[in-house]
Each structure stands twice: as structure tokens, then as C-alpha cells.
Amino acid sequence: MNFNKQQEETINTIEGNVAVIASAGSGKTTVLTNRIKKMVEEHNILPSSILAITFSKKAKENIIEKLMGLNISNVSVETFHSFALKIISSVYGIKKFKIWTAPWEKEKTIKWICSDSLLLCDSDNVPYNEITSFIALQKNNMKTPNDDLIYTPDIPFKEEDMRQIYKTYEEYKEINSLIEFDDFLNMANKIFDTDYYTLEKYRNIFQYILVDEFQDISISQALLLRKLNTKNTMIVGDPLQAIYSFRGGDSRFILNFDTDYKDVKVINLNTNYRCSKDIVSTANKLALSIPDSQHKNYVESISYKGNFQIPELRHFSDDYEECLWVASKIGELKFKGYDYNDIAILARTNAQLQKLESTLHDEDIAFEIVDGKTFTELAEIKLIISYFKLALNTNDNESFSYLYNKPNRWLDKKFLKEVTDNSFKKNTSLYNSMFTIGRRNWRFKKGIDEIIEVINYLQNNQNSNISDLVRFLRNRLSIDKFVTKGKQSDDGSYIEQIDNLNSFENICSKYSSIKEFVSYIDELNTEMENKDNDKVKLLTIHKSKGMEYPVVFIIGCNEEILPHYKNENVDDERRLFYVAITRAEKELYLSYVDLYNGQTKLISSFIKDIEDTIKIIKTKKQVVNNK
């Protein structure tokens, strides 16, 4: 394999602390693994003395696969969390703690804590997700309940109440010998702080450390690494691709590595082997507006490839028109010789992908959701679909089992068992069996009456517009409140689940009967089970990190979408846009709309940063003949 001058320098620098600032598409992982090969084969360094650390299982598997291809084995390749867990297990053994993973157990515990703390909230509407996010934020920043905690404007209770919840939560875990994912790094750090023997053992084992995606490192990860080895540490990353600050990532660690460590050699990998010259020009122009580009080690990316096609920006009246154009363009690309597998559509949110799923299905274009759920699998959407299916067919036991206690009707598992047993005995559906159980037990009557009322309404209005029926269910059952645990921002802006519901309601407007809609859903689910691998890829920008495609669409380049209204750090969003742009190898298509889910949106402010590097095309608006 041929390497450029900077890549060769990286591979051949074996000793000392090294910071490799690697721009998008520069082949950093290939360089990292080839450096390991040189260390083992030419410098006789024991593979067992090398530790390679990354952030995700997927990235870990990628490094292992590349090393196997180079015939290198016995190198320790870990995620930060898997490495921390090994440290914990080596000290305490595997039986001292139970790893706590079940979300329902955690939710039950938090509900109990809130009730016991007299916080006066409805147990069904305890903002579980917000509380767990708050606790995770503290742990990622190594804050115990007794420290000065980090509070954000959206915390669900008073600050002192949140401190008490956090404290009680940790006490419960300690009493029951429970640890969770967010504990691993802090526990490993504590072991290294208090157990000199264990620290020295790991220092002696791992003489050489390599860390990939260092721009995403957190405080606890940085401290663990620093304690482990300060002599032969190579870090690889790109400050312009730091997109995980919401989960504790802090790009300051890569920006300041050469001052935090001694005698650091800085190498810049700035040749982009992935993107065409025009796409690199667009990415570089955007990079100039990112504060990290002003760092002393930043070097502008240089394209290895020639020109292909200038990135295009298109303007549409609404998101439906945008989806139709994307589908049409994919047809053109297919005719040009591209496979569906060559094409990716990136969006800031999952809700944006819903309309695309529907449109691509209608246009008979094969697609898949990369590392995510289809919109029919989202809990808030699945709930509504289950009501429609049960109204259409009261013998649908699966739908009944899913919705009988959603929202909470105090119909517990004991109720479902009684209904199920009676159904088996009488050879009837769960829905019909429910009537018998209701006559036996007055405690269930109110909940049962609500189910009957809702199903009867849907049956009596089954030929109505589905959007109207979705709106009925959301209002009658308070679904928005149920799926968000009652959480909504003070300014009335929507959180993710509500955004999903709004998009879903919008999609449903083209269906005029429950039968027609359920048939569409069944057909869509069948299509998604198709094993054909030639499919257009649909994914959020966060999920696209580390991936590349010949053709990339970035939809919804609008204010409040990209940058997203929930993220106050605009620079984080700008880095996210940079990541999206640099996924494209040959062709890049950007688009924005005037209306999203019926709400007026402005063009993204990020477009101004790149407008002189792209082709702006005014798309002719579709004319509907009402005659």
C-alpha cells in the first residue's frame, strides 16, 4: 500500500507522545493499524503490550478486522467502557456487582424515589428520561451527589430535589450491588487513584497506547488515559468532527493534547482521499466558520481526487415536495449507473426520515434505516397503529396486548393474565374476553370502558381521513403527554417524540380509511423485511459518522432543524453539518423547505458559509390542476 509523506511519518513514529490531527477521509484508521503492524513486525514490540482504544463497538470491530487483514493478532482492542469494566473485574471479580441494564427496573426505581421524596408528581408521568440524562451528565463529568452538580435549564425538578434523587439512586444501587454503564469509567478511575498495585500492573502491561476518535473524549476518559501512560500515547482525531458534546465529549482534550502531555509530536493528515475536489472545497469553506479551525494545529484539507460535480442546493415549498424530488433524483442516479447502495440520505432528526420512508415506498425504491428504527417501530407511532389495527380487527391479539394499558389505565399484568386465560378457555379473542373480565372485576371497569369507547369511535369513523383520527387519539388519550412523560419545553417547542407524531400525522393525510392505511403499513413492513442488500440508506447525521457514500443527500437545511433548536451550541451543529458534507464521495445534494410539518422555516444560516462553493438551483414548483 502506498502512503503519503504525512502518513509514512505517522506509521514510522513509534516512540513518544504523538497527536495526529486527521481530516475527514484521510485514512486515519488504516494508518493507525499499519503503525501497529510496523511496531510488531519491524520493532519487535509484543502485541500484548499494545492497547488500541476507540469509542464504539462498531469502531472496535473495524480496527480488529483491519488488523486481521494485516495478520496481526493479540493486540488489545477495546472501547473505553469495555476496558474500564476489565479493570473493575480484575479487582472485584465478576460476581461482586450486577451490571444494571434493564430500563424498566431503572424507571421503576426512579418512580419510587420520586414518590418517596414527596415530589408530588403523577407516577405515570415521572420524567424518567430527563432524570436519567441528568444523572448521566453528572457521571460523565465525574460529579458525585455531594459535588457541585451541573444543572441545565430543562431539569424537571428543583435543583435540590434533583440532588436528592441522584443521591438516593446511588444509595439504592450500592445497597443492591448494582453498577451501570455510566459507572464504569468513574469506578476504574477510582481504582487507579486508590490502588497503586493495579495501576502499576496496567502500566507495565500496556507500554504503547493508541486512541482513535480522540475529539470525542470525555473528562473521565481523559483522566483514565493520563493515569495509564504518559510516555507512548498516540491519539488520532479531528476537532472539526467533534459532535458528541451532548454525551460528555470535549474537543478541548484534542486541542490541548500537546500542552497536557510532554514532548508531543504533532502530525497533520490533511489529504482527503474520500471526497471530490468540489466537495472538499465546500467542507473547507464551512470549516473556516468553526472556531476549532483557528487552532494552531489546524491545516486545510486537500483533495486527492479531481473534480466531479459541484454540490447543489435546492429549494422546495414543503417537505413533501422535497421528498418527491429526492425520489425522482434517485431514479435518475439509478439510470446513470449507481446502485441504490451507493446513495445515502442524511437528516438531522428521525422525524424527517418518516416522510422519506413513505415516499420511497410509494415510488418503489428499496431502502433501509441504518442502525435505527423504522417509523412504524417507534413506540409513539406503534401505539397509534395498534389502535387502528384493533379497530379494524378485534381478533388482533397482538395489538390488544400492546395497547391495553397505554396510556396507563391501571390494567396490570394480572389483568392481562385473566383476559388471556379466559380467552383460551372460551376460544375467543383477548378483546372479547375483556368484557367477561370487566363484569367480574369492577376495578378494571374504567380502563375497559375507555378502550371500548375509543375502538367504537374508530370503527364508526373508519372511513374518515386518517390524520383526523390520529389527532383524535392524541387528544382523547393524551398520547403526547404519555410518550414524553409530560415533558415539553417552556417555549412550546417540540421534543423528539412530538416531532415524530407531527410528521406521522402529516403523512397520514393522504389515507382516507383505516383499512387503506393498515394495508399500507403491512405492505411497508413486509418490504422492510426484504433481504435484498441493494437499498438506499436512510440515517441521521450522527449515525453517519465514519461512513462514506458516492452520493449523499442532506435534507432539511433549515433553521431550527440544522442547526437544531434544542442545541444552544451552534458550533456543535456546524461541526455536525461538516460531518454530513464529508460523507459524500462524488455527488452532494442539499435541500431546504419553506414549510416543515406546516410550520414556516427559514434557510439554514450555515448555507451562507458555503454559498459561493455550491450551485444554487431554483426548483420549479409543482403545479396542481384543480379542475
N, C-alpha and C positions, 0 to 999 in steps of 0.2 A: 504493500500500500504506500502511495506517495503522500508525504506530508509537507506542508509549507514550513517556512523558516520558524515561525512562532510555535507551530505545533511540535516541530522537532525539538525546539528549546524546552517546551513543557515536558515532553517524553524523556528527555535526557537529563533533566534536573531531578536528581534522586534525593539528595540530602538537603536539609534545611526547611524552613517555612516558606511556602510558595502560595501566592494569591494569583489565580488565573481568572481574569475578567474576560468572560467568553460571551460574545454577542450571539444573538439568535442565529441558528443554522451554521454555527462554526465547528460543529463536530466534537463538542466538548466531551461527551461520554465515550466516544471512540478514542479520543486522545487519552482520557483517564485510564481506560482499560489497557491500552497499548503501553502506557507508562508502567502499569503493574507487570505486564509481560516482560518488559526490559528489566525491571527490578529483580524478577525471579530468574530469568534466563541468562542475563549478562552480568548481573551484580551479585548473584548467588544469595539473594535475600530470601529467607524462608517465607513461603506463602502464609504460614500460620502467624507470622509476625506483622501481617498487613491487615488493616481494618478499613474497609470501604463503607461509608455511611451515606444513606440518602433518606428521602422523606416519605416515600410511599412504597407499598408492596409492589406496585407495577414497575416503579423505577428500579427497585431492588432486583426484580426478576429480569429486567432489561440488562443490568450490569452482569448478573450471573450468566445470562445467555451469551453475552459478548465475550466473557472470559472463557466460557466453554468452547466457543468458536476459535479461541486463541490457544486452546489446550492448556489452560491454566485452571488449577483446582486448589482446594484447601485454603483459599483466601476467605476471611470472614467478611461477608457482605450483609449488612444489617440496616434496618431503619433505626432512627434514634430510639423509638419506643421499644422495638424488639431487643436492642442492645441493653437498654435500661432494665428491661424485665430479666435478662440474663444475669445482670449484676445483682438484682434483688434475689433471684432464685439461688445464686451461688452463696449468699449469706444466710438467708432464712429457709431455704429449701422450698419445694413446690407446694407443700401442704400447709404451711403456716397461714397463708392467705387464700381467700377465694376471690378470683377475679370477677368483678360485678359487671355484667354486661346487659342483663335483661332490662330493657327500657320500662316495662310495666312495673317491675319491682321498684325502680328508682322513682317513678311517678307516684306510686302508692306511698312510698316513704315521704316524699316531699308534701303530698296532700296531708298526711298525718302530722308532719311537722308544722305546717301552716295552721291546721286545726288546733293543735296542742298549744301553739303560740298565740292563740286567740286573735288571729289576724282578720277574723270576721269576713271570710270570703267563701263563696259557694264552692264546696269541694269539687264539683264538676267543672268549675271554671278557674281553678288554680292555674296561673300562667306558668306551667311546668317548663316549657321550652326556654322562657326568659330566665327562670331561676337557674336552670342547669347551665345556660350560657354565661350567666353571671359568675357561677362557681368556677366554670372552666376558665374564664378570663382571669380570675384571681390566681388559679393554679399555674396557668401559663406564664404569669408574672411573678410566681413564687411567693404569693401572698397567703399567709395563714389567717384564720378568723381574727387573730389578735393584732394583725398588722394594719397599717393604713390602707384600706381597700380602695380599689378603683371603681368609681361609680360613673355610670353613663346616664344621660337624660331619660332613657327609656326603662330604667329599672322599675319593676312592678309594685314595689312597696317602699316604705321609708328606709333610709339608709341603715338605721339601727336594727330595723326588722330584718333586713337582708343579712346583716352581720349575724344575727341570732339564728336565722335559718341555716346559714353556712356553717356556723359552729355546731348546731345540733346535728346537721347532716354528717359532719365529720365524726362527731362522737358516736353516732349510730353505727357508722362504718367500723370504727375502732372496736366497739363492743362486740360486733359480729365478725371481726377479722376480714373485712371486705376491702378490696382495693379496686380502683377503676383505671381506665386508660390514662386519664389526666394525672394520675398519681405517680406513674412510672418514673418520669424524669426527676420529679422532686425527691422521691424516695432514693433514687440512685445518687443524686447529688448529696443527700444527707449521709448516705453510706460513705461516700468518698470524703466527706467533711469529718466524720467521726471514727472511721475505721481505716487507719493508716495502712494496715496489713493488706486489706483488699485493694486499696488504691495502688499500692506498690506492685501488687500481683498483676493488675491490669496494665500498669505502665510497663512492666517487664515483658509481658506477653506481646503487646502491640507497640512496636518501635516506629511503625510508619502508619500514618492515618491520612485518608483521602476522604473529602466530604463534597458531595455533589449538591447542586441547587442551594448553595450557601446563602443566597439572597433571602431565603425564606426561613432562616434560623431564628429561634426564639431565645429569650433570656435563659431559660433553664437548659436548653440545648447548648448554647454558647458556653455556659459555665461548666457543664459536664465535659465538654470538649477541652476546655482550657485546663481543667484539672488533670485530664488524662495524659496529655502530651503537648509540650510547647516547643519541641525541638525539630520534629519532622512531620509537620502538618501541611498538607496541600488542600486548599479549598478552591472550588470551581463554582462560578455563578455569574449572574448578570443582574446588576441593580435595576436595570430597566424592566426586568421581568419579575419584580417583587410584588406579588399580587395576593399574598395571604396574610396581610396585617390583621384582618378580622379574626384570625385564629392564633395570633401571637407572633407572627413573623415580623422581624425588624431588620430592614435593609441596612441600618447603621452598622451592623456587625461586619458586613462585607465591605462597606465603605471605609471602615476604620480598622480593618484587619492588619494593615501594615504599621499601625501605631499600637494596637493591642498586643501584637506578637513581636518578638525580637528578630532582627536581621531578615526581614521579609523581602523576597524577590517577587516583583510584580511582572506578570506576563499578560499581554493582551492578545486574545484570539479574536480578531476583528474581520476575518474573511468569511462572508456568508455564502455557504455552498448550497443553500436551500432555495432562496428566492431570486427571481429575476431582478435585473438592474433597476427597473422601474418601481418594483415593489420595495426594494431596499431604499430607494430614494424617498419614497413615501414614509417608510418607517423612520429613516434618519431625520426627516423634517419634523415628524412628531416628537422624536427623542429630544430635539433641541428645546422643546417646551416643558420637558420633565426635569425637575430640579436635580436629580441624580446625574444628569448628563453634564452638569457643571463640575462634577467631581474630578479631582486631579488625574485619576486613572482611566477616565472615560476616553475611548477612541472611537471615532465614527466607523460604522460598519461599512465594509467594502464588498461589493457583489462579485462573485466568481463567475456567475452566469451573465450572458448578454441580455439584450432587450427581448421582450416577448410581447407584452401588451400593457399599455398604460392602465392603471387601475381606474375603474369607472364609478361614478356616483350617480344614482338615480333617485328621482323624487316621485312619490305617489300620494294620491289623495287620502288613502287609508291603508290599514294593514292587510285588508283582504285583497286589494289591488296589488299590493306588494307581493303577497304570496302567489297570486296568479302569474305575475311576471317572472318570479323565481322559477316556478314550474315550467313556464314557457321557455325560459333560458336554458334550463336543464335539458329540455328536449333538443334544443339547438346544439348544446355541447355533446350530447349523445350522438347526434348526427355527424358532428365533427370528428368523432372517433374516441371520445372519452368514455370510459366506463362509469357507471353510477358510483363505483367505489372510489373514483378519483375526486369526487365532489363532496364538500362539507359545507353545511350551513350553520353559522355560529350566531348565537343570540345571547344577550345579557341575562335573560331570565328564562326559566322553564315555561312560563305562561306564553311567551312569544312563540314557542315551538308548537303550541297546540294547533293554531290555525294552519301551520305548515303541514302537520300530520294529516289534517283533514283535507287540505288542498292536494297534497301529493297523492293521497289515496284516491281522490276523485279523478286525478289525471293519470292514474295507473302507473305511478313512478314508485319503484321499490325503495324503501328507506328503513333505517333503524335508528333508535335512540342510543347514543354511545354512553355507556356507563351511567345510565339513568332510567327513569320510569317513563312509559308512555302516559299520555294524559288520562287514559282510562284506568291506569293503575294508581293514580294519585288518590289518597284517601277521601278528599273532599269531593272529587268527581265520581269516584266509585260509589259513594253513598247515594248520590242522586240517581245514578244509573240503576242501582239496586231497587230503588223505589219504582222506577219506570218498569223494570223487568217484572217485579212482583205484581204491579197493576195490570200488566199485560197477561201474566200467567201466575195465578195464585198457587200453582203447584211447584213454583220455583223455590225449592227449599234452600238452595244456596243463597239466594238474595235475601230471603227471610232471616236466615241465620246471621247475615251480615248487618242488617238494619234494625233488628227488633229492639235494640237498646241504644240506638243512635238517632238523635241525641238521647241523653240519659233519661230513661223512664222508670228507673228503679226496677227494671226487669232483669234480675240477676241470672247467673248461670244455673241456679236451681230451677228458675222458671223455664229456661230452655230445655233442661233435662226432663221436666214434667211434660212439656209440649212434645218433645222427641219421643219419649216413652209412650205417650198416648197416641201419637201419630203412627208408631209402629204397631201398636195394639189394634187400632181402628183401621189401619191401612188407608190413612188419609194424609193430606199434606200438612206441613207444620202450620201454615196459615189457618187452615180449617180446624186443626187441633187446638189452636189458641183459644177459640171460642169456648170449647169444653173446659179448659183450664181456667178461663176467666169466670165461668159460672161457679167453679169450685172454690176459688180463692179471691175474695173481694179486694185484697191488697194489690192485685195486678190490674184491676178494672180500669183505672185511669189511664195507665200506659197502653193497655189494649185498645181502649176506645180511641185514643189518638191515632194509632196505626190504622184502625178501621176507617176513621174519618178521612185520613189522608189518601188511603188507597181508593176509597169510594169516590173521592173528588177527582183523582186522576182517571179512574175508569169512566166517570161521567163526562170528562173533558178530554178524552183520549185523542180526539181529532183536532185539538187546539194546537196553536203554534208552540213548539217545544220551549222556546225562550220564555214564553209566558208561564209555562208550567215549572220551569226551573226557578223563575222568580217567585212563584207561589211557594215552592218547597223551601227556598231560602228564608222567606218571610214567616211562613207558618211554623216552621221547625227551628227558627233562629240558627240556621246552619252556619252562617258566618261566625257567630259568637262561639258556637260549638267547636269548629275546626281550628279556631285561633285562640281558644281558651279565654275568650273575651278581650283579647288584646288588640288594640288599634291605636295608632299614633294620635297625638293631640291635635294635629292639624288635619286629621281626617284622611290622610294618605293611606293607601292600602298596603298591608303586608302581603307576603307571597301567596298565601292560601286564597286571599280575597282576589288578588290579581288573577289567579288561576280560575276562580269561579266566574269572574267577569269575562274572561276570554272564552270560557266554556259556554256561558250564556249567549255570547255573541255568535259563536259557531252554530249553536242550536237554532238560530233564527231561520235557517233555510229548511228546517224539517217541520212538517205540518201534522204529524201524527206520532203517537208513541210507537206504533208498530213500525213505521218507516224508520224512526230513529234507532230503535233497538236492533233492527235489521242491519243498519249501518254500523253500529257498534260491534255486533257479532262478526260482520264481514271484515272490519278493521282488525279485530283481534286475531282472526284466522290468518289474515295477511301477514301480521307481525310474527306469526309462528313459522312462516316460510323460511326454510333453511338456506335459500339462495344467498350467497355472500356478496353478490354484486348489488350493493344498496347505497344510496345517498346517505351520508352520515349527518345526523342532527345532534347538536350538542351545545351546551353553554360554553362561553369563552373560558371560564375557569376549568372546565373539563378538557379543553383543547390543549392545555399546557403540555409540551413535549411531543405533540403530534404535528404532522405536516400533510398537506394535500395539494395536488396540482391546481385545483380550483377551489376558491373559498368565497362564500357569500357572507357578509356581515350585515344582518338586517337590524332595523330599528335604531339607526344612528340619530337618535333624538335626545334632546334634553329630558331629564328625569328618567330616561331609560339607560343611556350611555353618554354621560355619567348618570348613575342611578341615584334617585332621590334619597335613598336610605344611607348612602355613604357620604359623609360630610367631607371626607378626604378626597378632593377632586384629583389629586396626583395619583392616588391608588387607581382610580378609574382610568386615568390617562395611560398608566402602565398596562392596565388590562386591555385597552384598545391597541397598544403596541404589540402585546402578545397575539391578539387576534390577527392583526395585519401580517405578522411574520409567520403565520401558519401556512400562508399561500406560497406555492412554488412558481406558478406560471400566470394564473389569472385571478384577479381580485375584484369583486363587485360589492360596493357599498350601497346602502339604500336608507332613505328616511321617509316618514309619512307626515301628513297634516293631522290625521286623526288616528288615535290608537284606542281601541275599545270605546269609540265615540267621544273621547276626550282630545281636545286640541293640544298638539305638541309642536315645539319648535325644533329646528335642526340642531344637532349636537354642536356645542361650542368647539369640540375637537376638530370638526371639519375645517374650520378656519385655519387651524395649524397646518393643514396639509393641502389646502385647496389648489395651490399652484403646482402640485405634483400629480394631480388626478384629472381625469376627463369628466366634466360635469355634463350629463345628458338629461335633457328635459324629456321625460316620457310623456307621450300623448295620452291624455286621459281617456278612458273607455267611455263611449257614448252609449247610453241605454235608450233604445227606441220604445217609448211607452205606448205607441199606437197599437 
